[in-house]
Amino acid sequence: MTEDVSSVLIDGPWNHRMVAANGARFHIAEAGTGGPDRPLVLLLHSFPEFWWAWRHQIPVLADAGYRVAAMDLRGYAASDKPPQGYDTFTLAADAAALVRCLGERRVVVVGHGWGGWIAWAMATMQPDVTTAVASFGMPHPLVMRQSSARVPAQVRANRYLHSMQMPFVPERQLVAGPRYTRRVMRAWSGSDWPAEDLVQRYAAALTLPFVAHSSAEYFRWIVRSVLRSDGRRFVNRLSQQSRLPTLFVHGEDDGCVLPASTLGSQTYCRGPYREVRLPGVGHFVPEQAPERTNELLLQWLATI
């Protein structure tokens, strides 16, 4: 049975809003008021999740005085699912336009997985609105690209990425039931996490109309752009060193982005850079280690 969008508008200490930005409508869960010394914090989720992945961070950051917005990325959950725009340039422009539509001039971008990829890109693609970036479970995109070609274990771990290139098959797997979501999340978490109720919630969100196709398009762009002009422009833009404060956090049990594949992100940073490795934690750092994530974010945000 196909889910309704209302199923992802989960109640909690936050408000749900739809915001028109960059030619589409985006859903955010928002909390906190912010202030002159408390910048907007934009939270970007990964695959196969949606804004709910930040449920442990939203109230903590809001209580600390920050204005927080957890966004459903283009093509996910309650946000619009247009047929195109799943390249990194557009995704970064989505985030920047959303910030402006929220009445803010600058933002701290915090992302996990795919959201981390976008956060890294914001530093050089949207520097006018970006104050600082934090990435959980995703090194600098060019480090990830290089490792995906040169680290044999990462090549094997990327089998899911190559399976996403097939037409129709990934979409059918994603909507067929929770089996795919359960297998991927537990393999990437390095444990029996998540519990079945969370598997069911994320699997159900993938059955919303067009979400399966949209989420697969992210992975298709990564591979197909390699030999195209937009892929070359992406490399040129990301090759520029960022001057922004940067936090990179990675779980040592990550089964998606292997720890050995994450070395070298600091070479793309000229500004303050902090890197933290968490033992016993897999790919889904904000959910697997919420208290540690909150502690690291609050410490880092206080330095900006």
Salt bridges, closest charged atoms under 4 A:
GLU30 OE1 - ARG17 NH1 3.14
GLU30 OE2 - ARG67 NH2 2.65
ASP37 OD2 - ARG38 NH1 3.53
GLU49 OE1 - HIS112 ND1 3.44
ASP72 OD2 - HIS27 ND1 2.78
ASP94 OD2 - ARG74 NE 2.75
GLU104 OE2 - ARG67 NH1 2.84
GLU171 OE2 - HIS213 ND1 2.94
GLU171 OE2 - ARG220 NH1 2.87
GLU196 OE2 - ARG182 NH2 2.74
GLU196 OE1 - ARG186 NH2 3.62
GLU217 OE2 - ARG220 NH1 2.96
ASP230 OD2 - ARG228 NH2 2.99
ASP254 OD2 - HIS250 NE2 3.36
ASP254 OD2 - HIS283 ND1 2.82
GLU275 OE2 - ARG277 NH2 2.64
GLU287 OE2 - ARG55 NH1 2.73
GLU295 OE1 - ARG292 NH1 3.14
